[in-house]
Amino acid sequence: MTSATTRSRSALALAGPLSGCDHVPHLTAVEIDHALAKSLKKRLAGPNLTVVEGDATDMQFADAAFSSAISMTMLHHVPSPALQDKLVAETFRVLRPGAIFAGCDSTPTLRWRLFHIMDTCVAVDRNRFAARLQAAGFVDATVETNEYHSFRFRARKP
């Protein structure tokens, strides 16, 4: 079972063309926003997808419930670095040993800042993010940047 914290497009990409979860056997998407969670449930209804309206910093799942987790361009929507760290720690808790936590996020630019006016926007320091993953207990943490003003990360639960 794969978990995804989402801002909706991530779940769409993993769920496959007609919400049949073609790319993973089962996907659980966690969405804090009521309207987005409702929309995801409607658009992606299917037997292999569960959309949970909830807070990824306090997930209501058992320890070691998931085989992997992703976070796709949503960490900067978490209102503080402390809550971002809590989300990372909570992801660590719900992953099985050996599971991978991977994702990506944006790096600040003027355009990115303008796009997020009137929105929660707390940039993730890509230069410190590997250390933050390690502080939560992850190992083999890597963070790579690219020319598209974003970074991707990957870490493993021992």
N, C-alpha and C positions, 0 to 999 in steps of 0.2 A: 504494500500500500504506500503510495506516495502522497506527501502532503505538499501543498503549495500555499504560501501566503500570496495574496493576489491583489491586483488592481484591475482584474477582469480579463484583460487581453492575454495574460499568461495562461490562465486556465483554458481559454479558447484554443491557444496554440497546442497545448498538451492534449486537450480533449479530442482533437482530431476533427475531420471535416464535418461530420454530422453528429457531434457530441457522443460518439461511440467510444471515446477514450482509446483511439487507435494506437496511441504511442505508449501507453502504460496500462497495466491490467486494471488498476483502480486509482482514481485520483480523488483526494480530499482537498478542497480549496477552502481556506479560511479568509473570510472577508468581514471587516469591521463595519463597513458602511451598509446600512439596512437596504437602501435602494439598489446598490450594486449587488448585494447578496441575493436579493429578490430577482433581479434581472438575470444573474448567472443561473439561478435555479430554473428559471423559465427557459432561457436560451439553450442551456446545456443538459436538460433533463435526460437521464439515461441510467441504466443499471450500474454502470461503472464509475459514476461520478457522484460525490457527495459534496454539497456546498454547505458549509457551516458558517452561520453568522456569529462572529465572535472576535475576540481580541487575541492576537497572536502573542501578546506578552503574558497571557494567562489562559492558555489552551486547556480545554476540558477533556483531554485525551489521557489515556493511561501512559505510564512510563514505557519507553521502548515500543511504541505502537506503530511506527512508520519505518519503512525501508530506505527512504530518502526524503529530502525536503529541498524545495527551491524558493527563492525570493527574487522575483523579477521586477526590478525597477520600482520598488515600493519602500525600501528602508528610509528614504529621505522624507516619506510621508509620516513617519513615526515622530512624535512631537519633541523628543529630546534624545541626546546621546545615551542617557541612563535608560530610557525606555527601549532604545535600539539594542543596548546590551542585554536588557531583560528579554527581548524577543530572541536574541541569539541564544541565551541560556535556556529559554523555554524550548527552543528548537532542539537543542542538545538533549534535553530531558526526554522529549517524545521520540527521538531516534533510537533505533536498535544499534548495538555495537557493530562497528564496521560500516555504518551508513554514511552516505555523503550528503553534505549540505552545500548547495551551490547556488549561485545567483549572479545578478548584475545590478548595477545602479549607475546613476548619472554623476558626473562631476560638474561642479558649478561653472557656469558661464553667464554672461549678461543675459543672453537669450533665455537660458534655463531659468534664471531668476525672474525675468519678466513673465515667463509662462506660468510661474507659480505665485504670482501676485494674488492675494486673497486665498491662499491655500497653505496648508501645513507644509513646510519645506525646511528640513534640517539636513544640510549636506553631511554625507558620511565621509570622513577623512580616510581616503583610500590608502594613505601612507601608514595609518595606524590600524587599519581594519584587520589585518592578519593577526596582530597582537590581541585585538579584542576577541577574535574567534578563539585564539589559544587560551585567553583568560576564562572563557566559558567552558573549556575542557577539550576543545577540538585539537586535533593534530594534523600535520601535513597541510597547514593552511597556506594557500597561495592567493595572491591578488595581482591581477594583470590589468594594465591600462591599455587603451587604444587611442587611435586618432579621432574617434567619434565622441569624445568627451564623456566617456563612460569607463567603468571598470567591471571586471568579472572576478568572482572569487570561488574557491572550492576548499572544503575542509572535510575531515573525516572524524567520526566519533570512534575513539579507540575501543 
